Amino acid sequence: MKEALVALNTITQDGVIGGYAIGGAIGASFYIEATSTEDIDAFVFLAPAKGSSLISLAPIYDALKKIGGVVEKEHVRFGNWPVQILPAYKPLVEDALHESQAVEFAGVPTRIFTPEYLCAIALDTGRTKDYYRVAMFIEQGAVDMNLLRSLVDRYGLSAKVKNVSNWESQNG
């Protein structure tokens, strides 16, 4: 994973992307018991496009290939780790990127989403495994419930919390 993080830092420093933060299961593993995952979800601010209003990930993939990445469908592999590049596609993700935290992994600086934004994005995504992850954050006391409730309200996620098995125990 270290090689992938170095690559993301490189393309940030080179101005290919405007910044990134790790989300998904890898981001969650900084706060709760790790779950299995197949890739690194790297959410990115896209650098301003030159002369076009269309969004393209091609410059990112090209830059990652130049520094040793191998493109495999929607991923770019570094060593054993496929990286999925996900643009900040809605206000929730944009805010999560702005609020991300600086951490180190194997001596490499990186950024990860806060627990509350990881949970809000998981609720928004709405897969069974995402609801399970939110329940794990709650069970392990790894999320500020007041802040999470605020995000749920702000981003219209109230209908989705019924899918989290232990939500009511924290919000009775």
Stockholm file with secondary structure:
# STOCKHOLM 1.0

chainA/1-172         MKEALVALNTITQDGVIGGYAIGGAIGASFYIEATSTEDIDAFVFLAPAKGSSLISLAPIYDALKKIGGVVEKEHVRFGNWPVQILPAYKPLVEDALHESQAVEFAGVPTRIFTPEYLCAIALDTGRTKDYYRVAMFIEQGAVDMNLLRSLVDRYGLSAKVKNVSNWESQNG
#=GR chainA/1-172 SS CHHHHHHHHHHHHTTSEEEEEEEHHHHHTTTSCCCCCSSEEEEEEECCCSSCCSCCSHHHHHHHHHTTCEEETTEEEETTEEEEEEECCSHHHHHHHHTCEEEEETTEEEEECCHHHHHHHHHHHCCHHHHHHHHHHHHTTCSCHHHHHHHHHHTTCGGGGGGSTTHHHHHC
#=GC SS_cons         CHHHHHHHHHHHHTTSEEEEEEEHHHHHTTTSCCCCCSSEEEEEEECCCSSCCSCCSHHHHHHHHHTTCEEETTEEEETTEEEEEEECCSHHHHHHHHTCEEEEETTEEEEECCHHHHHHHHHHHCCHHHHHHHHHHHHTTCSCHHHHHHHHHHTTCGGGGGGSTTHHHHHC
//
